[in-house]
C-alpha cells in the first residue's frame, strides 16, 4: 500500500488543524478551509479550519460578554 506525500500542507494558525494538503500529483488530499479576510484588501487574510473559522467570522453587530 502506497502512502501519499503532501507537496503542500497548510495548518490553521489558531488550533493547528490541517486545512489543506495537496499531493505531489496535484490531487487534493485534505480540505477544510474557511477564509477570513483582514482589512479591505482582497487576498489578504488567513485560512482557518472550519471550527475556528465559524468562531472568527462573527457578525459585526455582535458584542461578546
N, C-alpha and C positions, 0 to 999 in steps of 0.2 A: 504494500500500500504506500503510495507516494504522499508526501506531505507538501502543502502549499507554503511557499515562502513569499512573504509580502514585500513588494518593492516600495510601497508607500504605506506608512502606518501612522495615523493621527489619533491622538487621545484628547479627551475632554479636559480643558485646563482647570476645571473645578474639582472633579472627582477622579480623574484619571482613567475613566472607562474608555474603551476603544470606540471611536466614532467612524473611522474609515480605514479599511485595509484594501489595497489593490495589489493583486498578484503580478508577477513579472510578465505575464502574458497580457496584462491589461484587464483581467477579469476582476470584478468587484467581489471580494471575499466577505466583507462585512460592511454594513452601512447603517448608521444610527445617528443621522445628522439633524441638527436644529440650529440654523444660522441666526445669530444675534447681531444686528447692525449697531455700530458705535458711531454716533455723530451723523451728520448729514451726507458725508461722502459715501458713495456707492462702493462696495467691495471692501470696506474697512470694517472689521469686526472679528468675532470669534465663532467657531463652530463647536457647539456644546452637544453632549448626549441628549437624548430626548427627555430624560428625567430632569437634568439640570436646566435644560432649555425651557421647559414648561415653567419652572420656577423663575427664571430670569426674564421671561417675556411677559411680565405682569402689565396690566392696563395702567396707563399714566395717571388715571384719577383714583387709583387705589392707595390708601395710606396703611402702612404697617404699624402695628402696635408694638 
